[in-house]
Amino acid sequence: IDIFADTFAHAIAAANRVFPVNAPGSPSAPLPPPVYCPGLEGPPNGAVETVMAALPGAACQRAAATVAFTKAVGGD
């Protein structure tokens, strides 16, 4: 899920209203922490790629793996 807002406060307010659908557990259960991996345009830059690879929890690698898995099983 992507949340776009005009302010950080509005984005947080929207994120706090999101709940899982068709998932085990309660709709009021906490969601897993968000994964943020910035999208970049243009030719790759080694320094930027190094920083992105070092994001906590290997965020970009996990995001790329999720996209690849979704495509492999016939998702969008």
All heavy atoms as a GROMACS GRO file, in nm:
protein
  524
    1ILE      N    1   0.085  -0.117   0.000
    1ILE     CA    2   0.000   0.000   0.000
    1ILE      C    3   0.089   0.123   0.000
    1ILE      O    4   0.190   0.127   0.071
    1ILE     CB    5  -0.095  -0.001   0.121
    1ILE    CG1    6  -0.183   0.120   0.120
    1ILE    CG2    7  -0.020  -0.010   0.250
    1ILE    CD1    8  -0.295   0.117   0.219
    2ASP      N    9   0.056   0.219  -0.081
    2ASP     CA   10   0.128   0.347  -0.084
    2ASP      C   11   0.032   0.453  -0.031
    2ASP      O   12  -0.085   0.454  -0.067
    2ASP     CB   13   0.170   0.386  -0.225
    2ASP     CG   14   0.277   0.294  -0.282
    2ASP    OD1   15   0.359   0.244  -0.202
    2ASP    OD2   16   0.279   0.275  -0.403
    3ILE      N   17   0.084   0.539   0.052
    3ILE     CA   18   0.004   0.650   0.104
    3ILE      C   19   0.070   0.779   0.061
    3ILE      O   20   0.187   0.801   0.086
    3ILE     CB   21  -0.006   0.645   0.258
    3ILE    CG1   22  -0.080   0.517   0.301
    3ILE    CG2   23  -0.076   0.769   0.312
    3ILE    CD1   24  -0.084   0.495   0.449
    4PHE      N   25  -0.007   0.861  -0.008
    4PHE     CA   26   0.040   0.992  -0.051
    4PHE      C   27  -0.040   1.097   0.026
    4PHE      O   28  -0.162   1.086   0.033
    4PHE     CB   29   0.021   1.010  -0.202
    4PHE     CG   30   0.101   0.913  -0.283
    4PHE    CD1   31   0.047   0.792  -0.321
    4PHE    CD2   32   0.231   0.943  -0.320
    4PHE    CE1   33   0.120   0.700  -0.396
    4PHE    CE2   34   0.306   0.852  -0.395
    4PHE     CZ   35   0.250   0.732  -0.431
    5ALA      N   36   0.027   1.196   0.077
    5ALA     CA   37  -0.042   1.300   0.154
    5ALA      C   38   0.031   1.432   0.138
    5ALA      O   39   0.148   1.436   0.100
    5ALA     CB   40  -0.048   1.262   0.301
    6ASP      N   41  -0.040   1.539   0.171
    6ASP     CA   42   0.021   1.672   0.160
    6ASP      C   43   0.109   1.705   0.279
    6ASP      O   44   0.194   1.793   0.270
    6ASP     CB   45  -0.086   1.780   0.139
    6ASP     CG   46  -0.189   1.782   0.251
    6ASP    OD1   47  -0.198   1.683   0.328
    6ASP    OD2   48  -0.261   1.882   0.262
    7THR      N   49   0.092   1.635   0.390
    7THR     CA   50   0.177   1.656   0.508
    7THR      C   51   0.210   1.522   0.571
    7THR      O   52   0.137   1.423   0.553
    7THR     CB   53   0.109   1.745   0.614
    7THR    OG1   54  -0.002   1.674   0.669
    7THR    CG2   55   0.066   1.880   0.558
    8PHE      N   56   0.316   1.520   0.650
    8PHE     CA   57   0.353   1.400   0.723
    8PHE      C   58   0.242   1.360   0.820
    8PHE      O   59   0.208   1.243   0.832
    8PHE     CB   60   0.485   1.424   0.798
    8PHE     CG   61   0.532   1.304   0.875
    8PHE    CD1   62   0.587   1.195   0.809
    8PHE    CD2   63   0.522   1.300   1.012
    8PHE    CE1   64   0.630   1.084   0.879
    8PHE    CE2   65   0.566   1.189   1.084
    8PHE     CZ   66   0.620   1.082   1.017
    9ALA      N   67   0.182   1.458   0.886
    9ALA     CA   68   0.076   1.430   0.983
    9ALA      C   69  -0.043   1.361   0.915
    9ALA      O   70  -0.102   1.267   0.971
    9ALA     CB   71   0.031   1.558   1.051
   10HIS      N   72  -0.079   1.406   0.796
   10HIS     CA   73  -0.190   1.342   0.724
   10HIS      C   74  -0.152   1.200   0.683
   10HIS      O   75  -0.237   1.110   0.687
   10HIS     CB   76  -0.229   1.424   0.601
   10HIS     CG   77  -0.300   1.550   0.634
   10HIS    ND1   78  -0.299   1.659   0.550
   10HIS    CD2   79  -0.374   1.587   0.742
   10HIS    CE1   80  -0.368   1.757   0.605
   10HIS    NE2   81  -0.415   1.715   0.722
   11ALA      N   82  -0.028   1.178   0.643
   11ALA     CA   83   0.016   1.044   0.605
   11ALA      C   84   0.011   0.950   0.725
   11ALA      O   85  -0.037   0.836   0.714
   11ALA     CB   86   0.158   1.049   0.548
   12ILE      N   87   0.056   0.996   0.840
   12ILE     CA   88   0.052   0.914   0.962
   12ILE      C   89  -0.092   0.885   1.001
   12ILE      O   90  -0.127   0.771   1.036
   12ILE     CB   91   0.127   0.982   1.078
   12ILE    CG1   92   0.277   0.985   1.048
   12ILE    CG2   93   0.100   0.914   1.211
   12ILE    CD1   94   0.343   0.849   1.038
   13ALA      N   95  -0.178   0.985   0.993
   13ALA     CA   96  -0.319   0.964   1.026
   13ALA      C   97  -0.382   0.859   0.935
   13ALA      O   98  -0.457   0.772   0.979
   13ALA     CB   99  -0.395   1.096   1.018
   14ALA      N  100  -0.351   0.866   0.806
   14ALA     CA  101  -0.404   0.768   0.711
   14ALA      C  102  -0.348   0.629   0.741
   14ALA      O  103  -0.422   0.530   0.740
   14ALA     CB  104  -0.370   0.809   0.568
   15ALA      N  105  -0.219   0.620   0.767
   15ALA     CA  106  -0.157   0.490   0.795
   15ALA      C  107  -0.215   0.427   0.920
   15ALA      O  108  -0.232   0.304   0.927
   15ALA     CB  109  -0.006   0.508   0.810
   16ASN      N  110  -0.249   0.507   1.018
   16ASN     CA  111  -0.307   0.455   1.142
   16ASN      C  112  -0.449   0.402   1.124
   16ASN      O  113  -0.501   0.332   1.210
   16ASN     CB  114  -0.303   0.560   1.252
   16ASN     CG  115  -0.164   0.581   1.305
   16ASN    OD1  116  -0.082   0.489   1.303
   16ASN    ND2  117  -0.134   0.701   1.351
   17ARG      N  118  -0.512   0.434   1.012
   17ARG     CA  119  -0.649   0.388   0.986
   17ARG      C  120  -0.651   0.262   0.898
   17ARG      O  121  -0.756   0.206   0.873
   17ARG     CB  122  -0.730   0.499   0.921
   17ARG     CG  123  -0.748   0.618   1.015
   17ARG     CD  124  -0.839   0.720   0.956
   17ARG     NE  125  -0.968   0.664   0.924
   17ARG     CZ  126  -1.080   0.685   0.994
   17ARG    NH1  127  -1.077   0.764   1.099
   17ARG    NH2  128  -1.193   0.630   0.957
   18VAL      N  129  -0.536   0.217   0.850
   18VAL     CA  130  -0.527   0.101   0.763
   18VAL      C  131  -0.530  -0.026   0.848
   18VAL      O  132  -0.471  -0.033   0.954
   18VAL     CB  133  -0.396   0.106   0.680
   18VAL    CG1  134  -0.377  -0.020   0.599
   18VAL    CG2  135  -0.397   0.229   0.591
   19PHE      N  136  -0.604  -0.127   0.798
   19PHE     CA  137  -0.605  -0.255   0.868
   19PHE      C  138  -0.606  -0.367   0.765
   19PHE      O  139  -0.647  -0.348   0.651
   19PHE     CB  140  -0.724  -0.266   0.964
   19PHE     CG  141  -0.858  -0.252   0.897
   19PHE    CD1  142  -0.925  -0.363   0.847
   19PHE    CD2  143  -0.917  -0.127   0.883
   19PHE    CE1  144  -1.048  -0.350   0.786
   19PHE    CE2  145  -1.040  -0.113   0.821
   19PHE     CZ  146  -1.106  -0.225   0.772
   20PRO      N  147  -0.562  -0.487   0.805
   20PRO     CA  148  -0.555  -0.599   0.711
   20PRO      C  149  -0.695  -0.646   0.672
   20PRO      O  150  -0.787  -0.646   0.753
   20PRO     CB  151  -0.479  -0.706   0.788
   20PRO     CG  152  -0.491  -0.669   0.931
   20PRO     CD  153  -0.512  -0.520   0.936
   21VAL      N  154  -0.710  -0.686   0.547
   21VAL     CA  155  -0.835  -0.742   0.497
   21VAL      C  156  -0.807  -0.886   0.454
   21VAL      O  157  -0.706  -0.913   0.391
   21VAL     CB  158  -0.887  -0.658   0.378
   21VAL    CG1  159  -1.013  -0.720   0.320
   21VAL    CG2  160  -0.913  -0.516   0.421
   22ASN      N  161  -0.897  -0.976   0.487
   22ASN     CA  162  -0.881  -1.118   0.452
   22ASN      C  163  -0.751  -1.175   0.506
   22ASN      O  164  -0.685  -1.255   0.440
   22ASN     CB  165  -0.888  -1.140   0.301
   22ASN     CG  166  -1.023  -1.104   0.246
   22ASN    OD1  167  -1.122  -1.112   0.316
   22ASN    ND2  168  -1.027  -1.063   0.121
   23ALA      N  169  -0.714  -1.133   0.624
   23ALA     CA  170  -0.591  -1.183   0.686
   23ALA      C  171  -0.628  -1.244   0.821
   23ALA      O  172  -0.726  -1.204   0.882
   23ALA     CB  173  -0.491  -1.070   0.707
   24PRO      N  174  -0.553  -1.346   0.864
   24PRO     CA  175  -0.584  -1.403   0.995
   24PRO      C  176  -0.564  -1.299   1.105
   24PRO      O  177  -0.482  -1.209   1.092
   24PRO     CB  178  -0.485  -1.519   1.009
   24PRO     CG  179  -0.382  -1.498   0.905
   24PRO     CD  180  -0.440  -1.407   0.800
   25GLY      N  181  -0.642  -1.312   1.209
   25GLY     CA  182  -0.629  -1.219   1.321
   25GLY      C  183  -0.738  -1.115   1.320
   25GLY      O  184  -0.832  -1.121   1.242
   26SER      N  185  -0.724  -1.020   1.404
   26SER     CA  186  -0.823  -0.915   1.421
   26SER      C  187  -0.797  -0.797   1.328
   26SER      O  188  -0.682  -0.762   1.305
   26SER     CB  189  -0.818  -0.867   1.566
   26SER     OG  190  -0.886  -0.744   1.580
   27PRO      N  191  -0.903  -0.732   1.276
   27PRO     CA  192  -0.882  -0.614   1.194
   27PRO      C  193  -0.811  -0.501   1.269
   27PRO      O  194  -0.753  -0.413   1.209
   27PRO     CB  195  -1.023  -0.570   1.154
   27PRO     CG  196  -1.108  -0.689   1.174
   27PRO     CD  197  -1.043  -0.770   1.282
   28SER      N  198  -0.816  -0.507   1.401
   28SER     CA  199  -0.749  -0.401   1.478
   28SER      C  200  -0.606  -0.439   1.518
   28SER      O  201  -0.538  -0.364   1.585
   28SER     CB  202  -0.830  -0.368   1.604
   28SER     OG  203  -0.840  -0.483   1.685
   29ALA      N  204  -0.561  -0.558   1.474
   29ALA     CA  205  -0.424  -0.600   1.504
   29ALA      C  206  -0.325  -0.510   1.431
   29ALA      O  207  -0.355  -0.457   1.324
   29ALA     CB  208  -0.403  -0.745   1.462
   30PRO      N  209  -0.208  -0.489   1.487
   30PRO     CA  210  -0.110  -0.402   1.421
   30PRO      C  211  -0.059  -0.463   1.291
   30PRO      O  212  -0.045  -0.584   1.279
   30PRO     CB  213   0.002  -0.390   1.523
   30PRO     CG  214  -0.012  -0.508   1.612
   30PRO     CD  215  -0.158  -0.544   1.613
   31LEU      N  216  -0.034  -0.377   1.194
   31LEU     CA  217   0.026  -0.420   1.068
   31LEU      C  218   0.176  -0.433   1.085
   31LEU      O  219   0.234  -0.373   1.176
   31LEU     CB  220  -0.003  -0.316   0.959
   31LEU     CG  221  -0.149  -0.304   0.916
   31LEU    CD1  222  -0.166  -0.181   0.827
   31LEU    CD2  223  -0.191  -0.428   0.844
   32PRO      N  224   0.242  -0.510   0.999
   32PRO     CA  225   0.388  -0.514   1.006
   32PRO      C  226   0.444  -0.377   0.971
   32PRO      O  227   0.378  -0.296   0.906
   32PRO     CB  228   0.426  -0.618   0.900
   32PRO     CG  229   0.309  -0.628   0.811
   32PRO     CD  230   0.188  -0.591   0.892
   33PRO      N  231   0.567  -0.349   1.014
   33PRO     CA  232   0.625  -0.219   0.983
   33PRO      C  233   0.637  -0.197   0.833
   33PRO      O  234   0.656  -0.292   0.757
   33PRO     CB  235   0.763  -0.222   1.049
   33PRO     CG  236   0.789  -0.365   1.079
   33PRO     CD  237   0.658  -0.437   1.084
   34PRO      N  238   0.623  -0.073   0.789
   34PRO     CA  239   0.632  -0.046   0.645
   34PRO      C  240   0.773  -0.069   0.592
   34PRO      O  241   0.870  -0.059   0.665
   34PRO     CB  242   0.594   0.101   0.634
   34PRO     CG  243   0.623   0.159   0.768
   34PRO     CD  244   0.603   0.048   0.867
   35VAL      N  245   0.780  -0.103   0.464
   35VAL     CA  246   0.908  -0.118   0.396
   35VAL      C  247   0.920   0.000   0.301
   35VAL      O  248   0.835   0.020   0.216
   35VAL     CB  249   0.915  -0.250   0.318
   35VAL    CG1  250   1.041  -0.256   0.235
   35VAL    CG2  251   0.906  -0.368   0.412
   36TYR      N  252   1.022   0.078   0.318
   36TYR     CA  253   1.042   0.193   0.231
   36TYR      C  254   1.168   0.172   0.149
   36TYR      O  255   1.276   0.152   0.203
   36TYR     CB  256   1.055   0.323   0.310
   36TYR     CG  257   1.091   0.440   0.222
   36TYR    CD1  258   0.998   0.491   0.133
   36TYR    CD2  259   1.217   0.496   0.224
   36TYR    CE1  260   1.029   0.595   0.049
   36TYR    CE2  261   1.250   0.600   0.141
   36TYR     CZ  262   1.155   0.651   0.055
   36TYR     OH  263   1.187   0.754  -0.030
   37CYS      N  264   1.153   0.172   0.020
   37CYS     CA  265   1.266   0.163  -0.070
   37CYS      C  266   1.243   0.268  -0.178
   37CYS      O  267   1.153   0.254  -0.260
   37CYS     CB  268   1.278   0.024  -0.132
   37CYS     SG  269   1.425   0.010  -0.234
   38PRO      N  270   1.320   0.373  -0.178
   38PRO     CA  271   1.295   0.480  -0.276
   38PRO      C  272   1.316   0.434  -0.418
   38PRO      O  273   1.407   0.356  -0.446
   38PRO     CB  274   1.397   0.587  -0.237
   38PRO     CG  275   1.503   0.515  -0.162
   38PRO     CD  276   1.437   0.398  -0.096
   39GLY      N  277   1.230   0.478  -0.505
   39GLY     CA  278   1.247   0.450  -0.647
   39GLY      C  279   1.334   0.557  -0.708
   39GLY      O  280   1.323   0.674  -0.674
   40LEU      N  281   1.421   0.519  -0.796
   40LEU     CA  282   1.513   0.614  -0.856
   40LEU      C  283   1.494   0.616  -1.007
   40LEU      O  284   1.459   0.515  -1.068
   40LEU     CB  285   1.658   0.578  -0.824
   40LEU     CG  286   1.693   0.572  -0.676
   40LEU    CD1  287   1.836   0.523  -0.659
   40LEU    CD2  288   1.677   0.709  -0.612
   41GLU      N  289   1.516   0.730  -1.067
   41GLU     CA  290   1.510   0.745  -1.212
   41GLU      C  291   1.650   0.773  -1.265
   41GLU      O  292   1.733   0.828  -1.196
   41GLU     CB  293   1.418   0.862  -1.250
   41GLU     CG  294   1.273   0.844  -1.209
   41GLU     CD  295   1.204   0.732  -1.282
   41GLU    OE1  296   1.236   0.707  -1.400
   41GLU    OE2  297   1.119   0.666  -1.220
   42GLY      N  298   1.674   0.734  -1.387
   42GLY     CA  299   1.802   0.763  -1.450
   42GLY      C  300   1.902   0.650  -1.431
   42GLY      O  301   1.872   0.547  -1.372
   43PRO      N  302   2.023   0.672  -1.479
   43PRO     CA  303   2.125   0.567  -1.469
   43PRO      C  304   2.164   0.542  -1.324
   43PRO      O  305   2.161   0.634  -1.242
   43PRO     CB  306   2.243   0.623  -1.549
   43PRO     CG  307   2.218   0.770  -1.558
   43PRO     CD  308   2.072   0.791  -1.548
   44PRO      N  309   2.199   0.418  -1.291
   44PRO     CA  310   2.238   0.387  -1.153
   44PRO      C  311   2.364   0.461  -1.111
   44PRO      O  312   2.453   0.486  -1.192
   44PRO     CB  313   2.261   0.237  -1.154
   44PRO     CG  314   2.254   0.192  -1.294
   44PRO     CD  315   2.207   0.304  -1.380
   45ASN      N  316   2.366   0.497  -0.987
   45ASN     CA  317   2.481   0.565  -0.928
   45ASN      C  318   2.535   0.473  -0.819
   45ASN      O  319   2.462   0.436  -0.728
   45ASN     CB  320   2.434   0.699  -0.871
   45ASN     CG  321   2.543   0.774  -0.798
   45ASN    OD1  322   2.610   0.719  -0.711
   45ASN    ND2  323   2.560   0.899  -0.831
   46GLY      N  324   2.661   0.437  -0.827
   46GLY     CA  325   2.720   0.343  -0.732
   46GLY      C  326   2.707   0.385  -0.588
   46GLY      O  327   2.676   0.304  -0.501
   47ALA      N  328   2.729   0.513  -0.558
   47ALA     CA  329   2.720   0.560  -0.420
   47ALA      C  330   2.578   0.548  -0.367
   47ALA      O  331   2.556   0.504  -0.254
   47ALA     CB  332   2.768   0.705  -0.410
   48VAL      N  333   2.480   0.583  -0.450
   48VAL     CA  334   2.339   0.574  -0.408
   48VAL      C  335   2.300   0.428  -0.389
   48VAL      O  336   2.233   0.393  -0.291
   48VAL     CB  337   2.246   0.645  -0.509
   48VAL    CG1  338   2.100   0.621  -0.475
   48VAL    CG2  339   2.277   0.794  -0.514
   49GLU      N  340   2.341   0.342  -0.480
   49GLU     CA  341   2.309   0.199  -0.467
   49GLU      C  342   2.369   0.142  -0.339
   49GLU      O  343   2.308   0.058  -0.273
   49GLU     CB  344   2.358   0.123  -0.589
   49GLU     CG  345   2.274   0.149  -0.713
   49GLU     CD  346   2.326   0.074  -0.834
   49GLU    OE1  347   2.441   0.026  -0.833
   49GLU    OE2  348   2.248   0.064  -0.931
   50THR      N  349   2.488   0.186  -0.303
   50THR     CA  350   2.552   0.139  -0.180
   50THR      C  351   2.470   0.179  -0.058
   50THR      O  352   2.448   0.098   0.032
   50THR     CB  353   2.696   0.195  -0.168
   50THR    OG1  354   2.771   0.149  -0.280
   50THR    CG2  355   2.763   0.152  -0.040
   51VAL      N  356   2.423   0.303  -0.056
   51VAL     CA  357   2.342   0.350   0.056
   51VAL      C  358   2.211   0.273   0.062
   51VAL      O  359   2.167   0.228   0.168
   51VAL     CB  360   2.316   0.502   0.046
   51VAL    CG1  361   2.212   0.547   0.147
   51VAL    CG2  362   2.445   0.579   0.064
   52MET      N  363   2.146   0.256  -0.054
   52MET     CA  364   2.018   0.184  -0.056
   52MET      C  365   2.034   0.039  -0.010
   52MET      O  366   1.949  -0.014   0.060
   52MET     CB  367   1.957   0.191  -0.194
   52MET     CG  368   1.906   0.330  -0.228
   52MET     SD  369   1.845   0.346  -0.395
   52MET     CE  370   1.704   0.236  -0.391
   53ALA      N  371   2.144  -0.023  -0.046
   53ALA     CA  372   2.169  -0.162  -0.005
   53ALA      C  373   2.192  -0.173   0.145
   53ALA      O  374   2.173  -0.279   0.203
   53ALA     CB  375   2.288  -0.218  -0.081
   54ALA      N  376   2.232  -0.062   0.207
   54ALA     CA  377   2.261  -0.064   0.351
   54ALA      C  378   2.144  -0.017   0.436
   54ALA      O  379   2.158  -0.004   0.557
   54ALA     CB  380   2.383   0.025   0.378
   55LEU      N  381   2.025   0.006   0.375
   55LEU     CA  382   1.910   0.047   0.454
   55LEU      C  383   1.877  -0.060   0.557
   55LEU      O  384   1.897  -0.179   0.532
   55LEU     CB  385   1.788   0.072   0.364
   55LEU     CG  386   1.796   0.196   0.275
   55LEU    CD1  387   1.676   0.199   0.181
   55LEU    CD2  388   1.801   0.323   0.358
   56PRO      N  389   1.827  -0.022   0.675
   56PRO     CA  390   1.799  -0.120   0.780
   56PRO      C  391   1.707  -0.231   0.731
   56PRO      O  392   1.611  -0.207   0.659
   56PRO     CB  393   1.729  -0.036   0.888
   56PRO     CG  394   1.773   0.104   0.862
   56PRO     CD  395   1.795   0.114   0.714
   57GLY      N  396   1.738  -0.351   0.772
   57GLY     CA  397   1.655  -0.466   0.739
   57GLY      C  398   1.657  -0.505   0.593
   57GLY      O  399   1.569  -0.575   0.547
   58ALA      N  400   1.756  -0.460   0.520
   58ALA     CA  401   1.767  -0.490   0.376
   58ALA      C  402   1.636  -0.459   0.305
   58ALA      O  403   1.582  -0.539   0.230
   58ALA     CB  404   1.811  -0.635   0.354
   59ALA      N  405   1.582  -0.341   0.331
   59ALA     CA  406   1.450  -0.302   0.283
   59ALA      C  407   1.437  -0.314   0.131
   59ALA      O  408   1.337  -0.367   0.081
   59ALA     CB  409   1.419  -0.159   0.327
   60CYS      N  410   1.534  -0.265   0.058
   60CYS     CA  411   1.524  -0.268  -0.088
   60CYS      C  412   1.532  -0.410  -0.141
   60CYS      O  413   1.460  -0.446  -0.234
   60CYS     CB  414   1.632  -0.181  -0.151
   60CYS     SG  415   1.607  -0.006  -0.117
   61GLN      N  416   1.616  -0.492  -0.082
   61GLN     CA  417   1.626  -0.630  -0.127
   61GLN      C  418   1.496  -0.705  -0.098
   61GLN      O  419   1.448  -0.783  -0.181
   61GLN     CB  420   1.744  -0.702  -0.057
   61GLN     CG  421   1.879  -0.650  -0.099
   61GLN     CD  422   1.927  -0.534  -0.012
   61GLN    OE1  423   1.850  -0.463   0.051
   61GLN    NE2  424   2.058  -0.514  -0.009
   62ARG      N  425   1.436  -0.681   0.020
   62ARG     CA  426   1.310  -0.747   0.053
   62ARG      C  427   1.198  -0.699  -0.038
   62ARG      O  428   1.115  -0.778  -0.082
   62ARG     CB  429   1.273  -0.723   0.200
   62ARG     CG  430   1.363  -0.801   0.295
   62ARG     CD  431   1.316  -0.796   0.439
   62ARG     NE  432   1.316  -0.660   0.491
   62ARG     CZ  433   1.210  -0.598   0.542
   62ARG    NH1  434   1.094  -0.658   0.547
   62ARG    NH2  435   1.219  -0.476   0.588
   63ALA      N  436   1.196  -0.569  -0.069
   63ALA     CA  437   1.094  -0.515  -0.159
   63ALA      C  438   1.108  -0.576  -0.298
   63ALA      O  439   1.009  -0.617  -0.359
   63ALA     CB  440   1.103  -0.362  -0.164
   64ALA      N  441   1.230  -0.586  -0.348
   64ALA     CA  442   1.253  -0.646  -0.480
   64ALA      C  443   1.214  -0.793  -0.481
   64ALA      O  444   1.155  -0.842  -0.577
   64ALA     CB  445   1.399  -0.629  -0.521
   65ALA      N  446   1.243  -0.865  -0.373
   65ALA     CA  447   1.207  -1.006  -0.364
   65ALA      C  448   1.055  -1.024  -0.362
   65ALA      O  449   1.002  -1.115  -0.425
   65ALA     CB  450   1.270  -1.070  -0.240
   66THR      N  451   0.985  -0.937  -0.293
   66THR     CA  452   0.839  -0.943  -0.288
   66THR      C  453   0.779  -0.919  -0.425
   66THR      O  454   0.688  -0.990  -0.468
   66THR     CB  455   0.784  -0.841  -0.186
   66THR    OG1  456   0.837  -0.873  -0.057
   66THR    CG2  457   0.633  -0.842  -0.181
   67VAL      N  458   0.831  -0.820  -0.496
   67VAL     CA  459   0.782  -0.791  -0.633
   67VAL      C  460   0.808  -0.912  -0.723
   67VAL      O  461   0.718  -0.953  -0.799
   67VAL     CB  462   0.848  -0.664  -0.689
   67VAL    CG1  463   0.821  -0.647  -0.837
   67VAL    CG2  464   0.800  -0.541  -0.612
   68ALA      N  465   0.926  -0.968  -0.716
   68ALA     CA  466   0.960  -1.083  -0.801
   68ALA      C  467   0.869  -1.202  -0.769
   68ALA      O  468   0.819  -1.270  -0.860
   68ALA     CB  469   1.106  -1.121  -0.782
   69PHE      N  470   0.844  -1.226  -0.642
   69PHE     CA  471   0.757  -1.338  -0.602
   69PHE      C  472   0.615  -1.316  -0.653
   69PHE      O  473   0.552  -1.407  -0.707
   69PHE     CB  474   0.757  -1.355  -0.450
   69PHE     CG  475   0.662  -1.461  -0.403
   69PHE    CD1  476   0.692  -1.595  -0.416
   69PHE    CD2  477   0.539  -1.425  -0.349
   69PHE    CE1  478   0.604  -1.692  -0.374
   69PHE    CE2  479   0.449  -1.522  -0.306
   69PHE     CZ  480   0.482  -1.657  -0.319
   70THR      N  481   0.564  -1.195  -0.636
   70THR     CA  482   0.428  -1.162  -0.681
   70THR      C  483   0.414  -1.185  -0.831
   70THR      O  484   0.315  -1.243  -0.878
   70THR     CB  485   0.392  -1.018  -0.645
   70THR    OG1  486   0.403  -1.002  -0.503
   70THR    CG2  487   0.252  -0.982  -0.688
   71LYS      N  488   0.514  -1.142  -0.908
   71LYS     CA  489   0.509  -1.164  -1.052
   71LYS      C  490   0.518  -1.312  -1.086
   71LYS      O  491   0.452  -1.360  -1.178
   71LYS     CB  492   0.623  -1.088  -1.120
   71LYS     CG  493   0.600  -0.938  -1.123
   71LYS     CD  494   0.714  -0.866  -1.192
   71LYS     CE  495   0.690  -0.716  -1.192
   71LYS     NZ  496   0.801  -0.643  -1.253
   72ALA      N  497   0.597  -1.387  -1.010
   72ALA     CA  498   0.616  -1.530  -1.037
   72ALA      C  499   0.488  -1.609  -1.013
   72ALA      O  500   0.464  -1.709  -1.081
   72ALA     CB  501   0.729  -1.586  -0.952
   73VAL      N  502   0.405  -1.566  -0.919
   73VAL     CA  503   0.283  -1.639  -0.890
   73VAL      C  504   0.162  -1.580  -0.962
   73VAL      O  505   0.049  -1.612  -0.932
   73VAL     CB  506   0.256  -1.649  -0.738
   73VAL    CG1  507   0.365  -1.728  -0.670
   73VAL    CG2  508   0.239  -1.513  -0.676
   74GLY      N  509   0.188  -1.491  -1.058
   74GLY     CA  510   0.081  -1.438  -1.141
   74GLY      C  511   0.011  -1.315  -1.085
   74GLY      O  512  -0.099  -1.284  -1.127
   75GLY      N  513   0.077  -1.245  -0.994
   75GLY     CA  514   0.019  -1.121  -0.943
   75GLY      C  515   0.048  -1.007  -1.036
   75GLY      O  516   0.101  -1.024  -1.146
   76ASP      N  517   0.010  -0.890  -0.996
   76ASP     CA  518   0.031  -0.770  -1.080
   76ASP      C  519   0.175  -0.745  -1.101
   76ASP      O  520   0.263  -0.710  -1.073
   76ASP     CB  521  -0.037  -0.649  -1.019
   76ASP     CG  522  -0.188  -0.666  -1.024
   76ASP    OD1  523  -0.238  -0.724  -1.120
   76ASP    OD2  524  -0.251  -0.620  -0.929
   0.00000   0.00000   0.00000
